[in-house]
């Protein structure tokens, strides 16, 4: 006699955890690479390697024509989906912990909700407004903790927090643009095209900022893993998840990414997680979850488009 287990994990849940584990490690690999390459070359190489992986796959799927036809909007949006954010995070992980960078990265869905309200006219429920306020309060507390650190590092620490927030804002804004203006494009076209576009945007600044000392094999290994696994593979898995579950559940992977990033930082970089960071991080994550509607059911009639 056979029966179906009700406790077996859902297929999408394994995909969800895999994406979070891979993307969570990107902060670790960026720290290792950026320490020798610098921020701009790290971002450029990561995107370039990811594009080299994606382009043959696009050719195999017969999607290169779609990318070439839409190269202008893809090139423009790549500045905000990839070039600026990856450069910001590569800079930030040099001056603040990878765990804190990941916590700030988790504000992206909150910025997406805010941009959708201000730009697209989507109504915000009372719960989402409260979530945005709580999320920003958590960010201010985190930034204040960074400013209270050590002498000469104060300016760079605060600047790194601002860089992470700029990256999160770019993610939130560009996500709305892609959803509203590019629904006809295949997700792989957007992923591969924006990686290639970001490489072009960053090529000249990266050449000017190229390190004088030859980077080690360890740094090259980190950047290759970041480009192949944390960019190309992770994007493909993410879009596969997007096809299986709703957008709120998909975007919530950002929270689990934070957990993995904190864990990797402690295990491999000897980073210290303070109780204050955990408290502020929890405030940020709760606020973001409220702002995106993940833990709040909006009342009927209060929202326009969800």
Buried (B, 14 or more C-beta within 10 A) or exposed (E): EEEEEEEEEEEBEEBBBBBBBBBBBBBBBBBBBBBBBBBBBBBBBBBBBBBBBBBEBBEEEEBBEBBEEBBEBBBBBBBBBBBBBBBBBBBBBBBBBBBBBBBBBBBBBBBBBBBBBEEEEBBBBEBBBBBBEBBBBBBBBBBEBBEEBEEEBEEBBBBBBBBBBBBBBBBBBBBBBBEEEBEEBBBBBBBBBBBBBBBBBBBEBBEEBEEEEEBEEEBBEBBBBBBBBBBBBBBBBBBEBBEEBEBBBBBBBBBBBBBBBBBBBBEEBEBEBEEEBEBBBEBBBBBBBBBBBBEBEBEEEEBEEE
